[in-house]
Amino acid sequence: MPIQVTSHRDPEPLDLGAFVEIAEFVLDREDVPAEAELSVAVIGIDEMAELNLAYRDKEGPTDVLAFGCDDPCPAGEEEPLTLGDVVIAPEVAEAQAAELGHTIEEELNLLLVHGILHILGYEHDTDEGAEAMQARERALLDAFAEGR
């Protein structure tokens, strides 16, 4: 599965390969076709605040945003299925990890899985949806940790 991870921060202290590893794992477990493409962007707080305002009409940065393709279908037979983009702000994740008492790696993994599940159609607008999404996140993260 082609997973493209880019950073808008310079220098980038995170191992971007770790994002590829967990994204591939989640997409495989969710039975996404192997030729599907996903983009992950690591950005700073200011850029995340701009995106959050532009796309959600909410002030300030958030931890993760997911932008699924409107029509995730290949344009032609030779073109791969494009799923969309997951955008993560590690500084927000770091603050959340400290507040919740777990590692930044755990928080980043959760945010990536959360964003991918949104792209795949999971939502948390209702209590039932939130419970289903959290259960799937936990199952995927536990399985990923066991496989390492």
TIRO-2110 file (N, C-alpha, C; in Angstrom, 1 decimal):
// TIRO-2110
0.8, -1.2, 0.0, N, 1, A
0.0, 0.0, 0.0, CA, 1, A
0.9, 1.2, 0.0, C, 1, A
0.7, 2.1, -0.9, N, 2, A
1.5, 3.3, -1.0, CA, 2, A
1.0, 4.3, 0.1, C, 2, A
1.8, 4.5, 1.1, N, 3, A
1.5, 5.5, 2.2, CA, 3, A
2.6, 6.6, 2.0, C, 3, A
2.1, 7.8, 1.8, N, 4, A
3.0, 8.9, 1.7, CA, 4, A
2.9, 9.8, 2.9, C, 4, A
4.1, 9.9, 3.6, N, 5, A
4.1, 10.7, 4.8, CA, 5, A
5.1, 11.9, 4.6, C, 5, A
4.5, 13.1, 4.8, N, 6, A
5.3, 14.3, 4.7, CA, 6, A
5.3, 15.1, 6.0, C, 6, A
6.3, 15.9, 6.1, N, 7, A
6.4, 16.8, 7.3, CA, 7, A
6.5, 18.3, 6.8, C, 7, A
5.7, 19.1, 7.4, N, 8, A
5.8, 20.6, 7.1, CA, 8, A
6.7, 21.3, 8.1, C, 8, A
7.3, 20.5, 9.0, N, 9, A
8.1, 21.0, 10.1, CA, 9, A
9.6, 20.8, 9.7, C, 9, A
10.4, 21.7, 10.1, N, 10, A
11.9, 21.6, 9.8, CA, 10, A
12.7, 22.1, 11.0, C, 10, A
13.5, 21.2, 11.6, N, 11, A
13.6, 19.8, 11.3, CA, 11, A
12.5, 19.0, 11.8, C, 11, A
12.3, 17.8, 11.3, N, 12, A
11.3, 16.9, 11.8, CA, 12, A
12.0, 15.8, 12.7, C, 12, A
11.7, 15.9, 14.0, N, 13, A
12.3, 15.0, 14.9, CA, 13, A
11.7, 13.6, 15.0, C, 13, A
10.5, 13.4, 14.4, N, 14, A
9.8, 12.1, 14.5, CA, 14, A
10.3, 11.2, 13.4, C, 14, A
10.2, 9.9, 13.7, N, 15, A
10.5, 8.9, 12.7, CA, 15, A
9.2, 8.7, 11.8, C, 15, A
9.2, 9.2, 10.6, N, 16, A
8.1, 9.2, 9.8, CA, 16, A
7.8, 7.8, 9.3, C, 16, A
8.8, 6.9, 9.3, N, 17, A
8.6, 5.5, 8.9, CA, 17, A
7.6, 4.8, 9.9, C, 17, A
7.5, 5.2, 11.1, N, 18, A
6.6, 4.6, 12.1, CA, 18, A
5.1, 4.9, 11.6, C, 18, A
4.9, 6.0, 11.0, N, 19, A
3.5, 6.3, 10.5, CA, 19, A
3.2, 5.4, 9.4, C, 19, A
4.1, 5.1, 8.5, N, 20, A
3.9, 4.2, 7.4, CA, 20, A
3.5, 2.8, 7.9, C, 20, A
4.3, 2.3, 8.9, N, 21, A
4.1, 1.0, 9.5, CA, 21, A
2.7, 0.8, 10.0, C, 21, A
2.3, 1.7, 10.9, N, 22, A
1.0, 1.6, 11.5, CA, 22, A
-0.1, 1.8, 10.5, C, 22, A
0.0, 2.7, 9.6, N, 23, A
-1.0, 3.0, 8.5, CA, 23, A
-1.2, 1.7, 7.7, C, 23, A
-0.1, 1.1, 7.3, N, 24, A
-0.2, -0.1, 6.5, CA, 24, A
-0.9, -1.2, 7.3, C, 24, A
-0.6, -1.3, 8.5, N, 25, A
-1.2, -2.3, 9.4, CA, 25, A
-2.7, -2.1, 9.5, C, 25, A
-3.2, -0.9, 9.7, N, 26, A
-4.6, -0.5, 9.9, CA, 26, A
-5.3, -0.8, 8.6, C, 26, A
-4.8, -0.3, 7.5, N, 27, A
-5.4, -0.5, 6.2, CA, 27, A
-5.6, -2.0, 5.8, C, 27, A
-4.5, -2.7, 6.1, N, 28, A
-4.6, -4.2, 5.9, CA, 28, A
-5.7, -4.8, 6.8, C, 28, A
-5.7, -4.5, 8.0, N, 29, A
-6.7, -5.0, 9.0, CA, 29, A
-8.2, -4.6, 8.6, C, 29, A
-8.3, -3.5, 7.9, N, 30, A
-9.6, -3.0, 7.5, CA, 30, A
-10.0, -3.4, 6.1, C, 30, A
-9.1, -4.4, 5.6, N, 31, A
-9.4, -4.9, 4.2, CA, 31, A
-9.4, -3.9, 3.1, C, 31, A
-8.6, -2.9, 3.2, N, 32, A
-8.5, -1.9, 2.2, CA, 32, A
-7.6, -2.5, 1.1, C, 32, A
-8.0, -2.4, -0.2, N, 33, A
-7.2, -2.9, -1.3, CA, 33, A
-5.8, -2.5, -1.2, C, 33, A
-4.9, -3.4, -1.6, N, 34, A
-3.4, -3.1, -1.4, CA, 34, A
-3.0, -1.9, -2.3, C, 34, A
-3.7, -1.7, -3.4, N, 35, A
-3.3, -0.6, -4.3, CA, 35, A
-3.8, 0.8, -3.8, C, 35, A
-4.5, 0.8, -2.7, N, 36, A
-5.0, 2.1, -2.2, CA, 36, A
-3.8, 3.0, -1.7, C, 36, A
-4.0, 4.3, -1.8, N, 37, A
-3.1, 5.3, -1.4, CA, 37, A
-3.6, 6.1, -0.3, C, 37, A
-2.7, 6.5, 0.7, N, 38, A
-3.1, 7.4, 1.8, CA, 38, A
-2.0, 8.3, 2.0, C, 38, A
-2.3, 9.6, 2.3, N, 39, A
-1.3, 10.6, 2.6, CA, 39, A
-1.5, 11.0, 4.1, C, 39, A
-0.3, 11.1, 4.7, N, 40, A
-0.2, 11.6, 6.1, CA, 40, A
0.7, 12.8, 6.1, C, 40, A
0.2, 13.9, 6.7, N, 41, A
1.0, 15.1, 6.9, CA, 41, A
1.2, 15.4, 8.3, C, 41, A
2.4, 15.7, 8.7, N, 42, A
2.8, 16.2, 10.0, CA, 42, A
3.0, 17.7, 10.0, C, 42, A
2.2, 18.4, 10.7, N, 43, A
2.3, 19.9, 10.6, CA, 43, A
2.4, 20.5, 12.0, C, 43, A
2.7, 21.8, 12.0, N, 44, A
2.8, 22.6, 13.2, CA, 44, A
1.5, 23.1, 13.7, C, 44, A
1.5, 23.7, 14.9, N, 45, A
0.3, 24.2, 15.5, CA, 45, A
-0.4, 25.3, 14.7, C, 45, A
0.4, 26.2, 14.2, N, 46, A
-0.2, 27.4, 13.5, CA, 46, A
-0.9, 26.9, 12.2, C, 46, A
-0.3, 26.0, 11.5, N, 47, A
-0.9, 25.5, 10.3, CA, 47, A
-2.2, 24.7, 10.6, C, 47, A
-2.1, 23.9, 11.7, N, 48, A
-3.3, 23.1, 12.1, CA, 48, A
-4.4, 24.0, 12.5, C, 48, A
-4.1, 25.1, 13.2, N, 49, A
-5.1, 26.1, 13.6, CA, 49, A
-5.8, 26.7, 12.3, C, 49, A
-5.0, 27.0, 11.3, N, 50, A
-5.6, 27.5, 10.1, CA, 50, A
-6.5, 26.5, 9.4, C, 50, A
-6.1, 25.2, 9.4, N, 51, A
-6.9, 24.2, 8.8, CA, 51, A
-8.2, 24.0, 9.6, C, 51, A
-8.1, 24.0, 10.9, N, 52, A
-9.2, 23.8, 11.8, CA, 52, A
-10.3, 24.9, 11.6, C, 52, A
-9.8, 26.1, 11.4, N, 53, A
-10.7, 27.2, 11.2, CA, 53, A
-11.3, 27.1, 9.8, C, 53, A
-10.5, 26.8, 8.8, N, 54, A
-11.0, 26.8, 7.4, CA, 54, A
-12.0, 25.7, 7.2, C, 54, A
-11.7, 24.5, 7.7, N, 55, A
-12.6, 23.3, 7.4, CA, 55, A
-13.6, 23.0, 8.5, C, 55, A
-13.4, 23.4, 9.7, N, 56, A
-14.3, 23.1, 10.8, CA, 56, A
-14.9, 24.3, 11.5, C, 56, A
-14.5, 25.5, 11.0, N, 57, A
-14.9, 26.7, 11.6, CA, 57, A
-14.7, 26.8, 13.1, C, 57, A
-13.6, 26.2, 13.6, N, 58, A
-13.3, 26.1, 15.0, CA, 58, A
-11.9, 26.8, 15.2, C, 58, A
-11.9, 27.7, 16.2, N, 59, A
-10.7, 28.4, 16.6, CA, 59, A
-9.6, 27.5, 17.2, C, 59, A
-8.4, 27.7, 16.9, N, 60, A
-7.3, 27.0, 17.6, CA, 60, A
-6.9, 25.7, 16.9, C, 60, A
-5.8, 25.1, 17.3, N, 61, A
-5.4, 23.9, 16.7, CA, 61, A
-6.2, 22.7, 17.2, C, 61, A
-6.3, 21.6, 16.5, N, 62, A
-6.8, 20.4, 16.9, CA, 62, A
-5.7, 19.3, 16.8, C, 62, A
-5.9, 18.1, 17.2, N, 63, A
-4.8, 17.1, 17.1, CA, 63, A
-4.7, 16.4, 15.8, C, 63, A
-5.9, 16.1, 15.2, N, 64, A
-5.9, 15.4, 13.9, CA, 64, A
-7.1, 15.8, 13.1, C, 64, A
-6.9, 15.9, 11.8, N, 65, A
-7.9, 16.1, 10.8, CA, 65, A
-7.9, 15.0, 9.8, C, 65, A
-9.0, 14.6, 9.3, N, 66, A
-9.0, 13.6, 8.2, CA, 66, A
-9.8, 14.2, 7.0, C, 66, A
-9.3, 14.1, 5.9, N, 67, A
-9.9, 14.6, 4.6, CA, 67, A
-10.0, 13.4, 3.7, C, 67, A
-11.2, 12.8, 3.7, N, 68, A
-11.4, 11.7, 2.8, CA, 68, A
-11.7, 12.2, 1.4, C, 68, A
-11.4, 11.4, 0.4, N, 69, A
-11.7, 11.8, -1.0, CA, 69, A
-13.2, 11.8, -1.2, C, 69, A
-13.8, 12.7, -1.9, N, 70, A
-15.2, 12.7, -2.1, CA, 70, A
-15.7, 11.4, -2.9, C, 70, A
-14.8, 11.0, -3.8, N, 71, A
-15.2, 9.8, -4.5, CA, 71, A
-13.9, 8.9, -4.6, C, 71, A
-13.7, 8.1, -3.6, N, 72, A
-12.4, 7.4, -3.6, CA, 72, A
-12.4, 6.2, -4.6, C, 72, A
-12.4, 6.6, -5.8, N, 73, A
-12.3, 5.6, -6.9, CA, 73, A
-11.2, 6.0, -7.8, C, 73, A
-10.6, 5.0, -8.4, N, 74, A
-9.5, 5.3, -9.4, CA, 74, A
-10.1, 6.0, -10.6, C, 74, A
-9.3, 6.9, -11.2, N, 75, A
-9.7, 7.7, -12.3, CA, 75, A
-9.7, 6.8, -13.6, C, 75, A
-8.8, 5.8, -13.6, N, 76, A
-8.7, 4.9, -14.7, CA, 76, A
-8.2, 3.5, -14.2, C, 76, A
-8.2, 2.5, -15.0, N, 77, A
-7.8, 1.2, -14.6, CA, 77, A
-6.4, 1.1, -14.0, C, 77, A
-5.5, 1.9, -14.5, N, 78, A
-4.1, 1.9, -14.0, CA, 78, A
-3.9, 2.8, -12.8, C, 78, A
-4.8, 3.6, -12.4, N, 79, A
-4.6, 4.5, -11.3, CA, 79, A
-5.1, 3.9, -10.0, C, 79, A
-4.4, 4.1, -8.9, N, 80, A
-4.7, 3.5, -7.6, CA, 80, A
-5.9, 4.2, -6.9, C, 80, A
-6.5, 3.5, -6.0, N, 81, A
-7.6, 4.1, -5.2, CA, 81, A
-7.0, 5.1, -4.2, C, 81, A
-7.4, 6.3, -4.2, N, 82, A
-6.9, 7.3, -3.3, CA, 82, A
-7.9, 7.5, -2.2, C, 82, A
-7.5, 7.3, -0.9, N, 83, A
-8.4, 7.3, 0.2, CA, 83, A
-8.5, 8.7, 0.8, C, 83, A
-7.4, 9.5, 0.9, N, 84, A
-7.5, 10.8, 1.4, CA, 84, A
-6.3, 11.2, 2.2, C, 84, A
-6.4, 12.2, 3.1, N, 85, A
-5.3, 12.7, 3.8, CA, 85, A
-5.6, 12.7, 5.3, C, 85, A
-4.6, 12.3, 6.1, N, 86, A
-4.7, 12.5, 7.6, CA, 86, A
-3.6, 13.5, 7.9, C, 86, A
-4.0, 14.5, 8.7, N, 87, A
-3.1, 15.6, 9.1, CA, 87, A
-3.0, 15.6, 10.6, C, 87, A
-1.8, 15.5, 11.1, N, 88, A
-1.5, 15.4, 12.6, CA, 88, A
-0.6, 16.6, 13.0, C, 88, A
-1.0, 17.1, 14.2, N, 89, A
-0.2, 18.1, 14.9, CA, 89, A
0.5, 17.5, 16.1, C, 89, A
1.8, 17.1, 16.0, N, 90, A
2.5, 16.5, 17.1, CA, 90, A
2.6, 17.3, 18.4, C, 90, A
2.6, 18.6, 18.3, N, 91, A
2.7, 19.4, 19.5, CA, 91, A
1.4, 19.3, 20.3, C, 91, A
0.3, 19.2, 19.6, N, 92, A
-1.0, 19.0, 20.3, CA, 92, A
-1.0, 17.6, 20.9, C, 92, A
-0.5, 16.7, 20.2, N, 93, A
-0.5, 15.3, 20.6, CA, 93, A
0.4, 15.2, 21.9, C, 93, A
1.5, 15.9, 21.9, N, 94, A
2.4, 15.8, 23.0, CA, 94, A
1.8, 16.4, 24.3, C, 94, A
1.0, 17.5, 24.2, N, 95, A
0.3, 18.0, 25.3, CA, 95, A
-0.7, 17.1, 25.8, C, 95, A
-1.5, 16.5, 24.9, N, 96, A
-2.5, 15.5, 25.3, CA, 96, A
-1.9, 14.3, 25.9, C, 96, A
-0.8, 13.8, 25.4, N, 97, A
-0.2, 12.6, 26.0, CA, 97, A
0.2, 12.9, 27.4, C, 97, A
0.8, 14.1, 27.7, N, 98, A
1.2, 14.4, 29.1, CA, 98, A
0.0, 14.5, 30.0, C, 98, A
-1.1, 15.1, 29.5, N, 99, A
-2.3, 15.3, 30.2, CA, 99, A
-2.9, 13.9, 30.6, C, 99, A
-2.9, 13.0, 29.6, N, 100, A
-3.5, 11.7, 29.8, CA, 100, A
-2.6, 10.6, 30.4, C, 100, A
-1.3, 11.0, 30.6, N, 101, A
-0.4, 10.0, 31.2, CA, 101, A
0.1, 8.9, 30.4, C, 101, A
0.2, 9.1, 29.1, N, 102, A
0.8, 8.1, 28.2, CA, 102, A
1.9, 8.7, 27.3, C, 102, A
2.5, 7.9, 26.5, N, 103, A
3.7, 8.4, 25.7, CA, 103, A
3.2, 9.1, 24.5, C, 103, A
4.0, 9.9, 23.9, N, 104, A
3.7, 10.7, 22.7, CA, 104, A
3.5, 9.6, 21.6, C, 104, A
4.3, 8.6, 21.6, N, 105, A
4.1, 7.5, 20.6, CA, 105, A
2.7, 6.9, 20.6, C, 105, A
2.2, 6.6, 21.8, N, 106, A
0.9, 6.1, 22.0, CA, 106, A
-0.2, 7.1, 21.4, C, 106, A
0.0, 8.3, 21.8, N, 107, A
-0.9, 9.4, 21.3, CA, 107, A
-0.9, 9.5, 19.8, C, 107, A
0.3, 9.6, 19.2, N, 108, A
0.4, 9.7, 17.8, CA, 108, A
-0.2, 8.5, 17.1, C, 108, A
0.0, 7.3, 17.6, N, 109, A
-0.5, 6.1, 17.0, CA, 109, A
-2.1, 6.2, 17.0, C, 109, A
-2.6, 6.6, 18.2, N, 110, A
-4.1, 6.7, 18.3, CA, 110, A
-4.6, 7.7, 17.3, C, 110, A
-4.0, 8.9, 17.2, N, 111, A
-4.4, 9.9, 16.3, CA, 111, A
-4.4, 9.4, 14.8, C, 111, A
-3.4, 8.7, 14.5, N, 112, A
-3.3, 8.2, 13.1, CA, 112, A
-4.4, 7.2, 12.8, C, 112, A
-4.6, 6.3, 13.8, N, 113, A
-5.6, 5.3, 13.6, CA, 113, A
-7.0, 6.0, 13.5, C, 113, A
-7.2, 6.9, 14.4, N, 114, A
-8.5, 7.7, 14.4, CA, 114, A
-8.7, 8.4, 13.1, C, 114, A
-7.7, 9.0, 12.6, N, 115, A
-7.9, 9.7, 11.3, CA, 115, A
-8.1, 8.7, 10.1, C, 115, A
-7.4, 7.6, 10.1, N, 116, A
-7.7, 6.6, 9.1, CA, 116, A
-9.1, 6.1, 9.2, C, 116, A
-9.5, 5.8, 10.4, N, 117, A
-10.9, 5.2, 10.5, CA, 117, A
-12.0, 6.3, 10.1, C, 117, A
-11.7, 7.5, 10.3, N, 118, A
-12.6, 8.6, 9.8, CA, 118, A
-12.7, 8.5, 8.3, C, 118, A
-11.5, 8.4, 7.6, N, 119, A
-11.5, 8.3, 6.2, CA, 119, A
-12.2, 7.0, 5.7, C, 119, A
-12.2, 6.0, 6.5, N, 120, A
-12.9, 4.7, 6.1, CA, 120, A
-14.4, 4.7, 6.5, C, 120, A
-14.9, 5.8, 7.0, N, 121, A
-16.3, 5.9, 7.3, CA, 121, A
-16.7, 5.9, 8.7, C, 121, A
-15.8, 5.7, 9.6, N, 122, A
-16.2, 5.7, 11.0, CA, 122, A
-16.5, 7.1, 11.5, C, 122, A
-17.5, 7.3, 12.3, N, 123, A
-17.8, 8.6, 12.9, CA, 123, A
-18.1, 8.5, 14.4, C, 123, A
-18.0, 9.6, 15.1, N, 124, A
-18.3, 9.6, 16.5, CA, 124, A
-19.3, 10.7, 16.9, C, 124, A
-20.3, 10.9, 16.0, N, 125, A
-21.3, 11.9, 16.2, CA, 125, A
-22.4, 11.5, 17.2, C, 125, A
-22.5, 10.1, 17.3, N, 126, A
-23.5, 9.6, 18.2, CA, 126, A
-22.7, 8.8, 19.3, C, 126, A
-23.4, 8.4, 20.4, N, 127, A
-22.8, 7.6, 21.4, CA, 127, A
-22.4, 6.2, 20.9, C, 127, A
-23.3, 5.7, 20.1, N, 128, A
-23.1, 4.4, 19.5, CA, 128, A
-21.9, 4.4, 18.5, C, 128, A
-21.8, 5.5, 17.7, N, 129, A
-20.7, 5.6, 16.8, CA, 129, A
-19.4, 5.8, 17.5, C, 129, A
-19.4, 6.6, 18.6, N, 130, A
-18.2, 6.8, 19.3, CA, 130, A
-17.7, 5.6, 20.0, C, 130, A
-18.6, 4.8, 20.5, N, 131, A
-18.3, 3.5, 21.2, CA, 131, A
-17.7, 2.5, 20.2, C, 131, A
-18.3, 2.5, 19.0, N, 132, A
-17.8, 1.6, 17.9, CA, 132, A
-16.4, 2.0, 17.5, C, 132, A
-16.2, 3.3, 17.3, N, 133, A
-15.0, 3.8, 16.8, CA, 133, A
-13.9, 3.6, 17.8, C, 133, A
-14.2, 3.9, 19.1, N, 134, A
-13.2, 3.7, 20.2, CA, 134, A
-12.8, 2.2, 20.3, C, 134, A
-13.8, 1.3, 20.2, N, 135, A
-13.5, -0.1, 20.3, CA, 135, A
-12.6, -0.6, 19.2, C, 135, A
-12.9, -0.1, 18.0, N, 136, A
-12.1, -0.4, 16.8, CA, 136, A
-10.7, 0.1, 16.9, C, 136, A
-10.5, 1.4, 17.4, N, 137, A
-9.2, 1.9, 17.6, CA, 137, A
-8.4, 1.1, 18.6, C, 137, A
-9.0, 0.7, 19.7, N, 138, A
-8.4, -0.1, 20.8, CA, 138, A
-7.9, -1.4, 20.2, C, 138, A
-8.8, -2.1, 19.5, N, 139, A
-8.5, -3.4, 18.9, CA, 139, A
-7.4, -3.3, 17.9, C, 139, A
-7.3, -2.3, 17.1, N, 140, A
-6.2, -2.1, 16.1, CA, 140, A
-4.9, -1.8, 16.8, C, 140, A
-5.0, -0.9, 17.8, N, 141, A
-3.7, -0.5, 18.5, CA, 141, A
-3.2, -1.7, 19.3, C, 141, A
-4.1, -2.5, 20.0, N, 142, A
-3.6, -3.7, 20.7, CA, 142, A
-3.0, -4.7, 19.8, C, 142, A
-3.7, -5.0, 18.6, N, 143, A
-3.1, -5.9, 17.7, CA, 143, A
-1.8, -5.5, 17.1, C, 143, A
-1.7, -4.2, 16.9, N, 144, A
-0.4, -3.6, 16.4, CA, 144, A
0.7, -3.8, 17.4, C, 144, A
0.4, -3.5, 18.6, N, 145, A
1.4, -3.6, 19.7, CA, 145, A
1.8, -5.1, 19.9, C, 145, A
0.9, -6.0, 19.8, N, 146, A
1.2, -7.4, 19.9, CA, 146, A
2.1, -7.9, 18.8, C, 146, A
1.9, -7.4, 17.6, N, 147, A
2.7, -7.8, 16.5, CA, 147, A
4.1, -7.3, 16.4, C, 147, A
4.4, -6.4, 17.3, N, 148, A
5.8, -5.7, 17.3, CA, 148, A
6.8, -6.6, 17.9, C, 148, A
END
